[in-house]
Amino acid sequence: MCGFLPCVANGFAAPPGQSEMQAASAEPQPHSIRDELKLANDYSIGRGVEQSFERAAYWFKKAADSGDPEAQMQIGYFYDVGIGVAKDPETAARWYQLASANGLVSAKVNLGVLYLWGTGVRQDQQLAAQLFREAAAKGSGLADCYLGNIYYLGIGVPVDKAQGEQWYAKGAAVHNPQAEFNLGLLFFVARDHAHDVGKAATLLRASVAAGYVPAMSLLGLLLVHNPALAASPGETIELLSDASGSGSWRSSMILGALEYEGNGVPADPAAAYYHLRVAVLQGGEDAEGILANDLKALAARLGPAQTAVLDARAEDWYRQHQVVLVFMSKEGKKKAAFLQYALADPGGNAHALEMLPSPPH
């Protein structure tokens, strides 16, 4: 765990098989690193080609091998999360290190996150904080956000919520969507913070505009509780649907709860059962522990035949939407959208929704 895999730079994971070579021969042939990056992004969002994270990873790797820091960062993220390639934190760390050495400030942030938690590298929280500070000095709002997490949550330092909030505010001032999200979270649900749902909604909408999926889920929940703040009649459902489609099981759960009760949408037990089943598939044991009784009650109401149809539909949908997205691009919105390399860590933004109140049941 202390080093990087020395063989990574020499290959993608294995030489391309026949199907991969056939796919490569059937697609446009890039003539430059820039062309490789464009093709990789096209595959990521299904722009002009059938969406394929595997093909995206292949072309990001090609550009990364040629020394492009953005491609090194992106293929590192793919290995970090397990998108288009087998999840491999050590390989991710190596690509982040290369991208950082090539001057990409955002790579320094992601490398810092790995050191913060000891993922793919030895844990070194002091080094993580140093990397964040170096990136923050270069204007990284994401580094500001992670410094906020360090102080607000007391990760490797004594808890200092005031200093943590100052770092969040600094990140929000340069329009970092994670920092905007965290500030919105404080103003909406933090137990020891003054609440201001109007300010929270403003911060979360700014984060949503950047495509940050957790902000979509949180703003959707805020609007469930404060419908007068919705910008349009369909905003709440659209936000929750986008977040659900991006892998947020809590958003799927909230959609099911609204359909169960007829809260803001027509009461529809079949739709409620479907979304709750999707939530369980997405959230595993955490979701099942919360929703088992509701699913049982709805199944008894719907009957075994309709329940079986809805189960199959939910499972088919989930097979096509297993990637959990941190960001969703506007361009790829209807397809499941593009992954950006803003890493969500186990003690920060990815799990900040653990702090949220349960949706209405």
Residue pairs with C-beta under 8 A, 6 or more apart in sequence:
1 90
1 118
1 120
1 121
1 122
2 121
2 122
3 90
4 90
4 91
4 93
4 94
4 97
4 121
5 88
5 90
5 91
5 94
8 91
8 94
8 95
9 65
9 94
12 57
12 58
12 61
12 85
13 85
13 86
16 24
16 58
20 54
20 58
23 52
23 55
24 58
27 39
27 49
27 55
28 35
28 39
30 36
30 38
30 39
30 59
30 62
33 63
33 66
33 68
33 71
36 59
36 60
36 62
36 63
36 66
36 71
37 59
37 60
37 63
37 68
37 70
37 71
39 49
39 59
40 55
40 56
40 57
40 58
40 59
40 60
40 63
40 71
40 74
41 47
41 56
41 338
42 48
42 49
43 49
43 51
43 52
43 53
43 55
43 56
43 59
44 51
44 53
44 56
44 332
44 338
44 339
45 51
45 329
45 331
45 332
45 335
45 337
45 338
46 332
46 335
47 331
47 332
49 55
51 332
51 335
51 336
52 84
53 78
53 83
53 84
53 323
53 339
54 84
54 85
55 84
56 78
56 84
57 75
57 78
57 83
57 84
57 85
58 84
60 71
60 74
60 75
60 78
61 71
61 75
62 71
63 70
63 71
64 71
64 72
64 74
64 75
64 95
64 98
67 102
69 98
69 99
69 102
69 103
69 104
69 107
70 99
70 104
72 95
72 96
72 98
72 99
72 102
72 104
72 107
73 95
73 96
73 99
73 104
73 106
73 107
73 110
73 341
74 341
75 85
75 95
76 91
76 92
76 93
76 94
76 95
76 96
76 99
76 107
76 110
76 341
77 83
77 92
77 110
77 339
77 340
77 341
77 343
78 84
78 85
78 339
79 85
79 86
79 87
79 88
79 89
79 91
79 92
79 95
80 87
80 89
80 92
80 96
80 110
80 114
80 120
80 343
81 87
81 324
81 339
82 88
83 323
83 339
88 120
89 114
89 119
89 120
89 121
90 120
90 121
91 120
92 114
92 120
93 111
93 114
93 119
93 120
93 121
96 107
96 108
96 110
96 111
96 114
97 107
97 111
98 107
99 107
100 107
100 108
100 111
105 135
105 138
105 139
105 140
105 143
106 135
106 140
106 142
106 341
106 342
107 341
108 131
108 134
108 135
108 140
108 143
109 131
109 132
109 135
109 140
109 142
109 143
109 146
109 343
110 341
110 343
111 131
112 127
112 128
112 129
112 130
112 131
112 132
112 135
112 143
112 146
113 119
113 128
113 146
113 343
113 345
114 120
114 121
115 121
115 122
115 123
115 124
115 125
115 127
115 128
115 131
116 123
116 125
116 128
116 146
116 150
116 155
116 156
116 345
116 347
117 123
117 345
117 346
117 347
118 124
125 150
125 155
125 156
126 156
128 150
128 156
129 147
129 150
129 156
129 157
131 143
132 143
132 146
132 147
132 150
133 143
133 147
134 143
135 142
135 143
136 143
136 144
136 147
136 170
139 174
140 176
141 170
141 171
141 172
141 173
141 174
141 175
141 176
141 178
141 179
142 171
142 176
142 178
142 179
142 342
143 171
144 167
144 168
144 170
144 171
144 174
144 176
144 179
145 167
145 168
145 171
145 176
145 178
145 179
145 182
145 348
145 349
146 345
146 348
147 164
147 167
148 164
148 165
148 166
148 167
148 168
148 170
148 171
148 179
148 182
149 155
149 164
149 182
149 345
149 347
149 348
149 349
150 156
150 157
150 164
151 157
151 159
151 160
151 161
151 163
151 164
151 167
152 159
152 160
152 161
152 163
152 164
152 165
152 167
152 168
152 182
153 159
153 164
153 347
153 348
154 160
155 347
161 192
161 193
165 183
165 186
165 193
167 179
168 179
168 182
168 183
168 186
169 179
169 183
170 179
171 178
171 179
171 180
172 179
172 180
172 183
172 203
172 206
175 206
175 210
177 206
177 207
177 209
177 210
177 211
177 212
177 215
177 327
177 342
178 207
178 212
178 342
178 344
178 348
178 349
180 203
180 204
180 206
180 207
180 210
180 212
180 215
181 203
181 204
181 207
181 212
181 214
181 215
181 218
181 349
181 352
182 348
182 349
182 352
183 200
183 203
184 199
184 200
184 201
184 203
184 204
184 207
184 215
184 218
184 219
185 200
185 218
185 352
185 355
186 193
187 193
187 194
187 195
187 196
187 197
187 199
187 200
187 203
188 195
188 197
188 200
188 204
188 218
188 222
189 195
189 355
189 356
189 357
190 355
197 222
197 225
197 226
197 229
198 229
200 222
201 219
201 222
201 223
201 226
201 229
204 215
204 218
204 219
204 222
205 219
205 231
207 215
207 219
208 215
208 216
208 219
208 239
210 327
211 327
211 328
211 329
211 330
211 337
211 340
212 326
212 327
212 342
213 242
213 243
213 246
213 247
213 248
213 325
213 326
213 327
213 328
214 243
214 248
214 326
214 344
214 349
214 350
214 352
214 353
216 239
216 240
216 242
216 243
216 246
216 248
216 251
216 328
217 239
217 240
217 243
217 248
217 250
217 251
217 254
217 353
218 353
218 356
219 239
220 236
220 237
220 239
220 240
220 243
220 251
220 254
221 250
221 254
221 356
221 359
222 229
223 229
223 230
223 235
223 236
223 239
224 236
224 254
224 258
224 263
224 264
224 359
224 360
225 360
227 236
227 264
230 236
236 264
237 255
237 258
237 264
237 265
239 251
240 251
240 254
240 255
240 258
241 251
241 255
242 328
242 333
243 251
244 251
244 252
244 255
244 275
244 278
245 321
245 336
246 324
246 325
246 328
246 336
246 337
247 282
247 321
247 322
247 323
247 324
247 325
248 282
248 324
248 353
249 278
249 279
249 280
249 282
249 283
249 286
249 287
250 279
250 283
250 353
250 356
250 359
252 275
252 276
252 278
252 279
252 282
252 283
253 275
253 276
253 279
253 283
253 287
253 290
253 291
253 359
254 359
255 275
256 271
256 272
256 273
256 274
256 275
256 276
256 278
256 279
256 291
256 294
257 263
257 272
257 359
257 360
257 361
258 264
258 265
258 359
258 360
259 265
259 266
259 267
259 268
259 269
259 271
259 272
259 275
260 267
260 269
260 272
260 276
260 294
260 298
260 361
261 267
261 360
261 361
262 268
263 360
269 298
269 301
269 302
270 302
270 306
270 310
272 298
273 295
273 298
273 299
273 302
273 307
273 310
274 310
274 313
274 314
276 291
276 294
276 295
276 298
277 295
277 310
277 311
277 314
278 314
278 317
278 318
279 287
279 291
280 287
280 288
280 291
280 295
281 314
281 315
281 318
282 318
282 324
290 358
294 361
299 307
302 310
321 336
323 336
323 339
325 336
325 337
325 339
326 339
326 340
326 342
326 343
326 344
326 350
327 337
327 338
327 339
327 340
327 342
328 336
328 337
328 338
329 337
329 338
329 340
331 338
332 338
344 350
344 351
